[in-house]
């Protein structure tokens, strides 16, 4: 604790360090607010639901009350769900297992099959009978192109035949006709049939959601330290560890920083729709001009920092462990070492976390921006060695409630949350006061 205080004091503004200002009680109060929001909105805070909107409102209101100017960066996204497995019948007989392509329309269509090559050109569908079932070969173009051409020709459904077996695929955008995939044997059966029935049970909807972004009023804006956490949960639960924990810690740090004047501006982001494919952070990075991207000197990511059976994982900026993905962009190793100094100073164990691409650092790394952060574990099982270092249970998931309804306040390890929040505050302070 003494070593931690001295490091922070050496780089912070006069007075108490940021890490000392951030208390576990205040972080937990934000988590309880997220839990109450989920409880009031069907048990979820997923993007596109009232529970997410209320979570974003809560974060934005607290930031504004502390004096921040808050941006709600709005974006749209399509969400698809397969409600039941697709079925395919040829001349009244079940044709076996088939795959529903993502974004297939919901439907129950019967028609004559018509082979049309790859379906990549409008001319493939010359003389096509409206309502017939288009049967196309896989390859040559995207599934979206095949589906668009089939729809334009008046097909009732599209069957994509793969020579290499049953497959999964994505039709790109919500479709107006059922789109399914089959292997070559089933495809041959379909092509020989007189009448084909395709049944899909899917749901595609377009939603609007937002990122919440705020920046310190002081500090150089051409040399920004950016920090982020995704605010959304999965639909199955309230997401209190994943990722209420990172969001709550970041919110409390931002509120305490309102009274500080760092030489570098610190930009805070709460991302929407991370659970649907990092959509919020991808939208943000894509919206930046090359000049604005260059002004972000680093990005720090905090996703799941209070796992019940935790480790303290520091993202491996230099890929020194040689596990999984490679190193982050130049500067990522420096971020990693800042977190290492914190844990060494606290005499706490730590381990490396791979840049697997599963969280919001990915779009920043792809844009060449140095990245780092903390991660205390998800569905992976704790190894015996990790149990020796960090305690807990070997052979059990680090978060047994990962992406489940039981990811509630009862799923939070307060010690891990407290340590992680202090580490985040300390590293933000170190970089924000370094010029």
Secondary structure, 3 states (H helix, E strand, C coil): CHHHHHHHHHHCCCCCCHHHHCCHHHHHHHHHHHHHHHHHCCCCCECCCHHHHHHHHHHHHHHHHCCCCEEEEEEEEEEEEEEEEEEEEECCEECCCCEECECCCCEEEEECEEECCCCCCHHHHCCCCCCCEEEEECCCCCHHHHHHHHHHCCCCEEEEEECCCCCCCECCCCCCCEEEEEEHHHHHHHHHCCCEEEEEEEEEEEEEEEEEEEECCCCEEEEEEEEEEECCECCCCCCHHHHHHHHHHHHHHHHHHCCCCCCEEEEEEEECCHHHCCHHHHHHHHHCCHHHHHCEEEEEEECCCCCCCCCCEEECCCCCCCCCCCCCCCCHHHHHHHHHHHHHHCCCCCEEECCCCCCCHHHHHHCCCCEEEEECCCCCECCHHHHHHHCCCCCCECCCCCCCCCCCHHHCCHHHHHHHHHHHHHHHHHHHCCC
